Amino acid sequence: MQFSKGILVITVILPLTAGLSGCASSLIGTHEGVERVSLADANQVGGCNLKETRTISVLAKVGLFNRNTKDVEANLYQIARNDAVDIGADTVVKGESQEFGKRTFEMYKCRN
């Protein structure tokens, strides 16, 4: 019996890719204190102290398939919040997205 390429993709590759793309979200842990990090707009941080600007990137493509945009953005935000805790910041502001899976975040200290 001979399998066509279409059947191979449907039965093996597609489920494998879907499973792997979901794993990326669960592999990003949370640092202690991350629940105190807020997401703000640039116009809300006027009285805050800029600690650092970082460009963060995550896995955006698995094989031939792009990951879900919502999952990629959630991963970027989670890593930004983790990084903010590490440097003593409590607020992050989303910046530019140079490409899918990569975004710049500004990290501020706004609260005492």
N, C-alpha and C positions, 0 to 999 in steps of 0.2 A: 504494500500500500504506500502510495506516495503522497506526502503532504504538500499543499501549495504554500507559498510564502505568506499569503493572507491569513491562512489558518494558523501558521506558526506565530505570526505577530499577535493575533487575537488570543491565542491560548497560552503563550509563554511570555513574550516580551511586554505586552501591554500591562498585564497584571503585575509583573515584576517592576516595571517603571512606576506604576501607580503606588505600589507599596514602598518603594525607595523614596519617592518624593514626600510621602507622609512622614517617614522616619526623620527627615531633616529637622522638622519642627520639634520633635520630642527630644532631640539630642542637645538642644540649647538649654542649659540649666539656668537657674535664677540665683543671683547672689543675695546674701542676707542684706536686707534694707532696701531692696529694689522696689518694694511697694510704696516707698516714700518718694520715688522719683516721678515727677509729673511731666506730661507733654504740654508744651505751650506754643503759642504763635510768637513770631518775632516781635510783634508790637506789645507783648505782655511782659517782656523781660528788660525793660528800660532801666529799672533800678537794681538789676542783678549784676553779679560779678561773673564775667565770662571766664571759665576755667580752661576750656580747651575746645578745639574744633577737630572732629575726627571723621574720616571717611570709612564707612563700614561696608563690608561686602559679605554676601551669603551665597550659598548654592542656589542658582536660579534656573538651572537646566539639568535635567536628568536624562542622559542619553540624547535622544532627538527631541525630547519633549520639554517645554517650559513648565516650571512649577506654577501653581496658582498664585496670582498676583497678591491676593489677600494674605496667603501664607508667607510669601517672601517679605512683604512689608511688616508683618507681625514679627518675623525673625530679626529683621533689621532693627526694629524698635526695641525688642528684647535685649539684643546685644548692646544697643546704645544705653539702655537703662542699666545694664550690668556694668558697662564701662563708666557711667556716671557715678555709680556707687564707689567704684575703685578709685576715682580721682577726687571724691568729696563733693560732687555736684548733686543737686537735687531737682534740676529741671533740664529737659532736653527740648531742642527746637529742631524740627526737620528742615533740612536744607535741600540742596539740589540733588537730583538723581541723575548721575552721568550716564548710567546704563541700567538695565533691568538687573536687580540684585545688588546694586551699589548705591549708597546714599550718604550724604554728608550730614552730620548732626553737630550742632553747637551745644555745649554743656555748660550750664550756669549754676552758680550758688545763689539762690534767691532767699532762702530762709536761714535764720540763725540757729 
